Amino acid sequence: MNTKPIIAAPPTGRTQENVAYIRQMLGELRAVADMEGAEMLRYLIEMAYVEAGDIQSGVRPLSIGGDRDKAAGVPVKAAGKIQF
């Protein structure tokens, strides 16, 4: 049995730039969450930050593919007044 981890090729071109941008924004959000004392939010942002770094370095593929559930497609609304 082969126990070596599979190393994915890091993304190239525009995808690499987008992943780098996402990681940068996550780093900034992590700092804000930390300053506000939002520990759980900071933890979740940190996990996404680490994931983006793994994708950049090729440790993890950009997508695992396969027949997985798609995102719910819930529209994202700007922060502010909650409407029901």
N, C-alpha and C positions, 0 to 999 in steps of 0.2 A: 504494500500500500504506500503510495506516494504522499508524504505529509508536507511537502513544500507548498507554501501559499502561491496561488496564481496571481501574478503581477499583471495588471491591466496596463495598456499603453495610456499615457496621459493624454487628455484631450488636446487637440491642436487648433490653431487659428482662432477664429472668433469664439468658439466654445471655451477655449482656455481663457480668453479675456473675460468672458462672462462669468466663469467660475471664479476667477480672481476678484472680479468686482463684487460678486455675491459674498465671498469670504471677507473682503474688506468691510462691507456693510455690516456683516454679522459681528465682526470685531468691534465696530462702533456701537452696535446695539447691545452687545455683551457688556461694554463699559457703562452704558446708560442703566441697564438693568442692575448692574452691580452697585452703582451709586444710589439707586432707589431702594436697594435692599430686597429686590424681587428675586429671591434665591432660586425658586423653581423655574421662572422665566429665564434667568441667567443660565441655569443648567441646560435647558433645552436649546438655547441659542448656542451655547458652548458645544453641544453635540453636533449641531449643524455646521459650526465653524470647523470642527475636527473633520467631519465628513467632507467638507469642501477641500480641506488641505489634503486629505487622502486621495481625492479625485485628482487634484492638481499634480500630486507626486506619482500617480499611477498605482498606488496601493489598492485602490478600490475603483471598479469601473463606474462610468458615469451613470449607467442604468443597469439594473440586474435583469431587465427584460422579462420575458415569459408572460404568462396569463395571470397577471395580478390585477387586483381591483384598481380601477382608475380613481383619480381624485374626485371628490363629490361634485366639484364644479360650483361650489357656493360662491356667489359674488362677494368680493371684498369691498366693504364700504369704508369711506374715510372716517377717521376718529371723530367723535362728536356726539351729538344727540342720538340716542338709540330709538329707533322707530319699531313699533310692533304692529 
